[in-house]
Amino acid sequence: MKNPALVILAAGLGSRYGGLKQIDTVGNNGESIIDFSIYDAYQAGFRKVVLIIREEHQNLFEENIGSKVRPFMDVVYAYQDVRDLPEGFTAPEDRIKPWGTTHALLCAEKHIDEPFMIINADDFYGKESYKIMYDFLKNEVTDSLFGMVGYQLTKTLSSSGAVARAICKKDEDGNLSHIEECPKIIRKGGQAYRIEDGREIRLEDGVCSMNYWGFTPAVFPLMKEDFISFLKEKLEVDKSELVIPTSIAKIVENKKAKVRVMSTTSEWFGVTYPQDKIEVQRKILQYKKEDIYPFDLWA
């Protein structure tokens, strides 16, 4: 089996963050979260990274990311473009917002012919998670068995505002049985609450998806089928988007593939809001003080 690839979703607009947070620096040596993700993936065994970006940002990504990691990893850029739709569909002229992570994944299809994992650019997932997924992709993944690493819901929430999370349930075999995308979840008194019609509804603390998936190329036709169904209904709906957890829910529901749910003790953190950056910087500095990471990742 071919060596697995790392794929990073980095084409978002960062509307809540107020800027291109994918390459915003959080480390004391000028690193972004992507630097730590690629470093951890390299340590786990990955040797290829596909960065899904907006084409106009390639020079920025090459200067800040690609040029540093290229001596260690094969770096490939895939472009997410709102005009790049399946045959028979034309994007509205005023469409600016990307179509979501399912579409982003499809934009990388021509660059991938090996098992791969896909993650968010602005999430810090922890070293152990990459090793878990690398081992799964090397030894267990098949065209009908995909994988995900899940995180404890209450440990993934922001103190700065509401976040979207995909709540997961698994069956007795440890495979995903149900997944529900919740667009607004807040932390209150150490508990998770979903905001629905102005009401706060307490959620059971369980596993959620942080967009940490393991696939083979067999996922592409399944994702394309779901994306086409989405476009038939939502093409003209402003700011509509289709995300990977929603597409996976359909795949599981229709029994087209199973998804192994794997847990990790790694700590997750990320930057949804500008205020989150200070805490991320503090945690990364502490990791360096504890020699979990070197001062210069790519020395």
Buried (B, 14 or more C-beta within 10 A) or exposed (E): EEEBBBBBBBBBEBEBBEEBBBBBBBBEBEBBBBBBBBBBBBEBBBEBBBBBBBEEBBEBBBEBBBEBBEEBBEBBBBBBBBEEBEEEEEBEEEBEEBBBBBBBBBBBBEBBEEBBBBBBBBBBBBBBBBBBBBBBBBEEBEEEBBBBBBBBBBEBBBEBBBBEBBBBEBEEEEBBBEBBBBEBBBBEEEBBBBBEEEEEEEBEEBBBBBBBBBBBEBBBEBBBBBBBEBBEEBBEEEEBBBBBBBBBBBBBEEEBBBBBBBBBEBBBBBBBBBEBBEBBBEEBBEBBEEEEBEEEBBE
